[in-house]
């Protein structure tokens, strides 16, 4: 059964009005009382309804988005999907990044306290998850745009990372490749393991295995892709295909293979992941897994707007499908 504000008030030995003032950041509550109320909220898992919070906060018809950086190559497409959806419903967008670390987060927190927006879209904030969780438990509607990990405490939009990895392996096997290398993403990203698991599973289905020394940790950058190929070449273990777990890494892989004297796709096939614009302009053009980036942004915005109109948040992620885009690097 849903926990009510009356239960919070009873356990904290305060009035319902006091609980409401704490939830909405009112300054006229004694600090020790506010701390006691928040402790009870955490202990019993109270989450106010979005409608009630909206009435208490006052509607701004503005949504905020918090992202680590705007330099990620797929961020523009996600943003376009968000903006198109919000503007069609008469909402504005406030954009925040964490480029300056704690200073950026403090500025964002000040806007939260000022009730500057009605709901929040979040792209994987590596150093702000605890704070975002606190806001969500206090009643701020939050939706995660999450291609990199699993955060079940938040409503989220994600993609089929495991299936995408499997599709890469099946395509390479069908093309006659048998000696596979993988340049992963950062190990702490959920998508890194999911893409690798899918790749390995599809190889196993074909009776093939992935040599452990041909799996090299990357960092989703072009430079990381170059360094990874240097390590693969130095290992002395033959390989005829590379799965780079994002397109930026794949750009570095292509460059390093060329510098090592190997041809693509003659000697080595290369497949990326994301299908950001650069994938269509490499030499050769990059075969990759397409993430539906604009659709992810639009779906997250629609989910948040539905909540602001009083609809319940979904209790499971919305998963959008990836698809294989075949170009010249791995025909």
C-alpha positions as CSV (number, residue, x, y, z in Angstrom):
1,X,0.0,0.0,0.0
2,X,1.1,3.6,-0.7
3,X,2.7,5.4,2.2
4,X,0.8,8.6,3.1
5,X,1.9,12.0,4.3
6,X,-0.1,11.3,7.5
7,X,2.0,8.3,8.3
8,X,5.2,10.4,7.9
9,X,3.7,13.1,10.2
10,X,2.8,10.5,12.8
11,X,6.2,8.8,12.9
12,X,8.0,12.1,12.9
13,X,5.6,13.5,15.5
14,X,4.8,16.6,13.5
15,X,1.8,17.9,11.6
16,X,1.1,17.1,8.0
17,X,1.7,20.8,7.2
18,X,5.2,20.6,8.6
19,X,6.0,17.5,6.5
20,X,4.7,19.4,3.4
21,X,6.9,22.4,4.2
22,X,9.9,20.2,4.5
23,X,9.2,18.5,1.2
24,X,8.9,21.8,-0.5
25,X,12.1,23.3,1.0
26,X,10.3,26.0,3.1
27,X,12.8,27.9,5.3
28,X,10.5,28.2,8.3
29,X,11.1,24.7,9.7
30,X,13.6,24.0,12.5
31,X,16.7,22.2,11.2
32,X,16.5,19.3,13.6
33,X,12.8,18.9,12.8
34,X,13.4,18.9,9.1
35,X,16.2,16.3,9.5
36,X,13.9,14.1,11.5
37,X,11.2,14.3,8.9
38,X,13.6,13.5,6.1
39,X,14.9,10.5,8.0
40,X,11.4,9.1,8.4
41,X,10.8,9.7,4.7
42,X,13.9,7.7,3.8
43,X,13.0,4.9,6.3
44,X,9.5,4.3,5.1
45,X,10.0,5.1,1.4
46,X,7.4,7.9,1.2
47,X,7.1,9.4,-2.4
48,X,4.6,12.3,-2.8
49,X,2.4,12.2,-5.9
50,X,3.5,14.4,-8.7
51,X,0.2,16.1,-8.8
52,X,0.4,17.1,-5.1
53,X,4.0,18.4,-5.5
54,X,3.0,20.4,-8.5
55,X,0.2,22.1,-6.6
56,X,2.5,22.9,-3.7
57,X,5.4,24.1,-5.8
58,X,3.4,26.0,-8.4
59,X,3.7,25.2,-12.1
60,X,6.4,26.9,-14.2
61,X,5.7,24.9,-17.4
62,X,9.5,24.5,-17.5
63,X,11.5,21.2,-17.4
64,X,15.2,21.0,-16.5
65,X,17.8,18.7,-18.0
66,X,21.0,17.7,-16.2
67,X,23.9,16.3,-18.2
68,X,27.6,15.7,-17.4
69,X,28.6,17.6,-20.5
70,X,27.3,18.8,-23.9
71,X,30.4,17.5,-25.7
72,X,29.2,13.9,-25.9
73,X,28.8,13.2,-29.6
74,X,25.2,12.0,-29.3
75,X,23.9,14.7,-26.9
76,X,22.7,16.9,-29.7
77,X,20.3,14.3,-31.1
78,X,18.9,13.5,-27.6
79,X,18.4,17.2,-27.0
80,X,16.6,17.7,-30.3
81,X,14.1,15.0,-29.4
82,X,13.5,16.5,-26.0
83,X,13.1,20.1,-27.2
84,X,10.7,19.1,-30.0
85,X,8.5,17.3,-27.6
86,X,8.5,19.9,-24.9
87,X,7.9,22.8,-27.3
88,X,4.9,21.0,-28.8
89,X,3.3,20.9,-25.4
90,X,4.2,24.5,-24.5
91,X,7.0,23.7,-22.1
92,X,10.5,25.4,-22.0
93,X,13.8,23.8,-21.1
94,X,16.5,24.8,-18.6
95,X,19.8,23.1,-19.4
96,X,22.4,22.3,-16.7
97,X,25.8,20.5,-17.0
98,X,28.3,19.3,-14.4
99,X,31.3,20.6,-16.3
100,X,32.6,22.5,-13.2
101,X,31.9,19.7,-10.8
102,X,30.6,20.7,-7.3
103,X,30.2,24.4,-8.4
104,X,27.9,23.3,-11.2
105,X,25.9,21.1,-8.9
106,X,25.6,23.9,-6.3
107,X,24.2,26.2,-8.9
108,X,21.7,23.5,-10.0
109,X,20.7,23.0,-6.4
110,X,20.0,26.7,-6.0
111,X,17.5,26.5,-8.9
112,X,15.9,23.5,-7.4
113,X,15.3,25.4,-4.1
114,X,13.9,28.3,-6.1
115,X,11.3,25.9,-7.7
116,X,12.6,27.0,-11.2
117,X,11.2,23.9,-13.0
118,X,8.5,21.3,-12.7
119,X,10.4,18.1,-13.5
120,X,13.9,16.8,-14.4
121,X,15.4,14.8,-17.2
122,X,18.8,13.4,-16.3
123,X,21.6,11.9,-18.4
124,X,23.8,9.6,-16.2
125,X,25.2,12.1,-13.6
126,X,28.2,10.2,-12.3
127,X,28.7,12.3,-9.2
128,X,25.1,13.4,-8.5
129,X,23.1,10.2,-8.2
130,X,22.6,10.5,-4.4
131,X,21.4,14.1,-4.7
132,X,19.1,13.2,-7.6
133,X,17.7,10.3,-5.6
134,X,17.0,12.6,-2.7
135,X,15.1,15.0,-5.0
136,X,13.1,12.1,-6.5
137,X,12.1,10.8,-3.1
138,X,11.1,14.3,-2.1
139,X,8.6,14.4,-4.9
140,X,10.4,15.9,-7.9
141,X,9.4,14.0,-11.0
142,X,12.6,12.6,-12.6
143,X,13.2,10.6,-15.7
144,X,16.7,9.1,-16.6
145,X,17.9,8.9,-20.2
146,X,20.1,6.0,-19.6
147,X,22.2,4.2,-22.2
148,X,25.1,3.5,-19.9
149,X,23.9,1.9,-16.7
150,X,21.0,0.5,-14.8
151,X,19.3,2.7,-12.2
152,X,16.1,1.0,-11.3
153,X,15.1,3.6,-8.7
154,X,14.3,6.0,-11.5
155,X,11.8,5.8,-14.4
156,X,14.1,5.6,-17.4
157,X,14.5,5.3,-21.2
158,X,17.2,3.0,-22.4
159,X,18.2,0.8,-25.4
160,X,18.9,-2.8,-26.2
161,X,22.7,-2.8,-25.5
162,X,22.9,-6.6,-25.2
163,X,21.0,-7.2,-28.4
164,X,23.2,-4.6,-30.2
165,X,26.3,-6.4,-29.1
166,X,24.9,-9.7,-30.3
167,X,24.0,-8.2,-33.7
168,X,27.6,-7.1,-34.2
169,X,28.9,-10.6,-33.5
170,X,26.3,-12.3,-35.8
171,X,27.1,-9.9,-38.6
172,X,30.9,-10.5,-38.3
173,X,30.4,-14.2,-38.2
174,X,28.2,-14.1,-41.3
175,X,31.0,-12.1,-43.1
176,X,33.4,-14.9,-42.4
177,X,35.4,-13.4,-39.6
178,X,36.7,-15.7,-36.9
179,X,39.3,-13.9,-34.8
180,X,37.6,-11.2,-32.8
181,X,38.8,-8.3,-30.8
182,X,36.8,-5.9,-28.6
183,X,37.5,-2.3,-27.5
184,X,35.2,-1.8,-24.5
185,X,33.9,1.3,-22.9
186,X,34.7,2.3,-19.3
187,X,34.2,-0.8,-17.0
188,X,31.8,1.0,-14.6
189,X,29.3,1.7,-17.3
190,X,26.4,-0.8,-17.4
191,X,26.3,-0.7,-21.2
192,X,29.9,-1.9,-21.5
193,X,29.2,-5.2,-19.9
194,X,25.8,-5.6,-21.6
195,X,27.3,-5.1,-25.1
196,X,30.2,-7.5,-24.3
197,X,27.8,-10.1,-22.9
198,X,25.6,-9.9,-26.0
199,X,28.7,-10.2,-28.3
200,X,30.0,-13.2,-26.4
201,X,26.6,-14.9,-26.3
202,X,26.2,-14.7,-30.1
203,X,29.7,-16.0,-30.7
204,X,28.9,-19.0,-28.4
205,X,25.8,-19.7,-30.4
206,X,28.0,-20.0,-33.4
207,X,30.5,-22.3,-31.6
208,X,33.1,-19.5,-31.3
209,X,34.9,-17.9,-28.5
210,X,36.5,-14.5,-27.7
211,X,40.2,-14.6,-26.7
212,X,40.5,-12.9,-23.3
213,X,43.7,-11.1,-24.4
214,X,41.8,-9.5,-27.3
215,X,39.4,-7.7,-25.0
216,X,40.9,-4.3,-24.3
217,X,39.5,-1.7,-21.9
218,X,38.7,1.6,-23.6
219,X,37.3,4.9,-22.6
220,X,34.9,5.9,-25.4
221,X,37.3,8.3,-26.9
222,X,39.2,8.4,-30.2
223,X,42.5,8.3,-28.4
224,X,41.4,5.3,-26.4
225,X,40.6,3.5,-29.6
226,X,44.1,4.2,-31.0
227,X,45.8,3.0,-27.8
228,X,43.7,-0.2,-27.8
229,X,44.8,-1.1,-31.3
230,X,48.4,-0.6,-30.3
231,X,47.9,-3.0,-27.4
232,X,46.2,-5.5,-29.7
233,X,49.0,-5.4,-32.3
234,X,51.6,-5.7,-29.5
235,X,49.9,-8.8,-28.2
236,X,51.0,-10.7,-31.3
237,X,47.6,-12.5,-31.4
238,X,46.0,-12.4,-34.9
239,X,42.6,-10.7,-35.2
240,X,40.5,-10.0,-38.3
241,X,37.6,-8.1,-36.7
242,X,37.3,-5.3,-34.1
243,X,34.1,-4.4,-32.2
244,X,34.6,-0.9,-30.8
245,X,31.8,-0.2,-28.3
246,X,31.2,3.3,-29.4
247,X,31.8,5.2,-32.7
248,X,34.5,7.6,-31.3
249,X,36.5,4.6,-30.3
250,X,36.0,3.1,-33.7
251,X,37.3,6.3,-35.3
252,X,40.5,5.7,-33.3
253,X,40.6,2.0,-34.3
254,X,40.4,2.9,-38.0
255,X,43.2,5.4,-37.7
256,X,45.5,3.1,-35.8
257,X,44.8,0.1,-38.1
258,X,45.7,2.3,-41.0
259,X,49.0,3.4,-39.4
260,X,49.8,-0.3,-38.6
261,X,49.6,-1.1,-42.3
262,X,46.3,-3.1,-42.1
263,X,43.5,-2.4,-44.5
264,X,39.8,-2.1,-43.5
265,X,37.8,-4.2,-44.4
266,X,40.4,-6.3,-46.3
267,X,42.5,-7.3,-43.3
268,X,40.2,-6.3,-40.4
269,X,36.5,-5.5,-40.2
270,X,35.5,-2.7,-37.8
271,X,32.1,-2.1,-36.2
272,X,31.1,0.7,-33.9
273,X,28.1,1.6,-31.7
274,X,25.8,4.7,-31.6
275,X,25.6,5.8,-35.3
276,X,26.6,9.4,-34.5
277,X,27.1,11.6,-37.6
278,X,30.8,11.0,-37.8
279,X,30.1,7.3,-38.6
280,X,28.9,8.2,-42.1
281,X,32.1,10.3,-42.8
282,X,35.0,8.0,-41.8
283,X,37.2,6.3,-44.4
284,X,35.9,3.7,-44.9
285,X,32.4,4.6,-43.7
286,X,31.6,2.9,-40.4
287,X,29.3,-0.1,-39.9
288,X,27.7,0.5,-36.5
289,X,24.8,-0.2,-34.2
290,X,22.3,2.7,-34.3
291,X,20.9,3.9,-31.0
292,X,17.6,5.8,-31.6
293,X,18.9,8.9,-29.9
294,X,16.2,11.5,-30.9
295,X,13.6,8.9,-30.0
296,X,15.2,8.4,-26.6
297,X,15.0,12.1,-25.9
298,X,11.4,12.4,-27.1
299,X,10.3,9.3,-25.2
300,X,11.8,10.6,-21.9
301,X,10.2,14.0,-22.4
302,X,6.8,12.4,-23.0
303,X,7.2,10.2,-19.9
304,X,7.9,13.3,-17.8
305,X,5.1,15.3,-19.2
306,X,2.6,12.5,-18.6
307,X,3.7,12.4,-15.0
308,X,3.3,16.2,-14.6
309,X,-0.3,15.7,-15.8
310,X,-1.0,13.3,-13.0
311,X,-0.2,10.0,-14.7
312,X,1.7,7.4,-12.6
313,X,5.4,6.9,-13.4
314,X,6.1,3.5,-15.1
315,X,7.7,0.9,-12.8
316,X,10.0,-0.5,-15.5
317,X,12.3,1.1,-18.1
318,X,11.1,1.9,-21.6
319,X,13.5,0.0,-23.8
320,X,13.9,1.2,-27.4
321,X,15.5,-1.1,-30.0
322,X,18.9,-0.7,-31.6
323,X,19.5,-1.6,-35.2
324,X,22.5,-2.6,-37.4
325,X,23.7,-0.1,-40.0
326,X,25.9,-1.7,-42.6
327,X,28.6,0.4,-44.3
328,X,32.0,-0.2,-45.9
329,X,34.1,-0.9,-42.8
330,X,32.3,-4.3,-42.3
331,X,30.2,-5.1,-45.3
